[in-house]
Amino acid sequence: MPATYNLPLILAACLSAVAALLHVCIVFGGPAWYRFFGAGERMASGAAAGHWYPPIVTLLIACVLGIWAAYALSGAGVLRPLPLLAFVLPAITAVYLVRGLAALALFVFDRRRLTAFWVWSSTICFGFGIVHLLGLVQVWDRL
């Protein structure tokens, strides 16, 4: 019997993996990349000055996103079940969806802080969350 994989979760894994790779590229791209991708002047200035904080934080985010990609592949049936899959996969989905609502929260409560970065990053995170949710709903009964 051929294996059947969950396509939305495979797509979700690809999205998280691309985001992880992009974060690694930002470290190597330096201050201009931190600025372009909206990390803020503090991170860009820190990277320009050679401080350890910006690359460490950015690489930690990349690692988390890479782990999330592995969990999505595990939920999709591509990888063996990872520990706590039934807890971690919904938690990842929730984090993406809640982060995706950040721009809406800023719009309602603090419009002065609502920047293009918040709108774009929130939209992207919400989209990632929806893809995760579609896949999660399809595999929920076998987690």
N, C-alpha and C positions, 0 to 999 in steps of 0.2 A: 504494500500500500504506500503510495507516494506521500511524502510529508507535505502538509499544508501550513503555510506560514501566514501570519497576519500582516497584510500589506500596510495598513496605517501605522502599525508599530515599527515596521521596517523603515517607513518614511520618517517617523518620529526619531528613530535612531540616527538616520542620515542627517536630519536637521540638527540634532544635538552635536553630532560629530563635526559637522561643518562649523557650528558655533565654537566648538572647542578649538578646532584648527585656526579659526579666525583670531581667537584670543592669543594663541601662540604666535601668530603672525604679528599681532599688535606689539608684543614684547620686542620682536626683532625689528619691527618697523619704526620703533622709537616714538619720541614725543609727537611728531606729526600724526602718527597713526592713533595715538591716544586721543589727540584733539579731534581728528576726523570722526572717530567712532563715538565721541561724546563722553569720554571718561572723565572729563573735567580738567580744569587748569591745574589743580593740585597734583593730579596723577601725571599729567604731561610735564609739568615743571619738575616733579620728583624724578621722572625718567630722564629728563634732560640733565639733571644734576647728578645722576648716577646713584640715586638712593635705591635701596633694596626693596622698599615697600611696593612700588608700582609693579615691577615684574613678578614679585612673589604673589601678590594678590591676584594678578591677571593669570598667572600659571595655576594657581589654586582653583580659580573659576574654570579654567580649561580642563583641569583634572575632574572636577565635579561634573562638568558637561560630558566628558568622556565616559565616566561611570554611568551617567544617565543614559547614554547611548547604549552601553552594554546591557543595562536593565531593560531597555526597550527591545533590544534584540532577544533577550531572554524571554520576555513576555510574548514576543512574536513567534517563539518556537525555534529560532535560528540557533540560539545558544542553550545549553542546559539551564534549568532553573537556578537562578542565583539566590543566595540567602535572603529571606524575608521578602521575596518577590511580591507576594500578595499585599504587603504593606508599603513597600518602597515605590512600586509603580503608580499606585494611586497618589502617593505623596508627591512624586515628581509631577504628575498631572496637575495636582492642586497648586503646587508652587508656580508652575507656568501660568495657570489661569489667574491666580491671585496677582502675580507680577504683571500680568497682562491688563489687569484692571487698575493699575497704578495711575495711568494717565487720566482715567475717568475720575478717580479719587482726587487727583490734583485739580482737575477741571472744576469739580464741585466745591472743594474745600480751600484750595490755595492756587488760584490761577496764575499768580505771579511766578510760581516755580515751574509752571507748565512750559517746557521747551520742546523744540523739535525732537531732541533726543528722547524725551519721555514719551512723546507720541509714537515715534517710530519703534523704539524698543518695546514699548507696551503692546503695540500692534503685533510685532513679531512674536513676542512671548505668548500672547493670547492665541495666535495662530498655531504655535507649537503645542499649546495646551489643548486646543480643539483636536488636533491630529492625534495626540496621546489619548484623549478622551474617547475618540471614535474607536481606536484600537483596543483600549481598555474595556469598553463595553462589550466588544466582540469576544474577548477572551476571559471575561470575569468569571464565568462558571468553571473554568479549568485552572484558575489560580489557586 
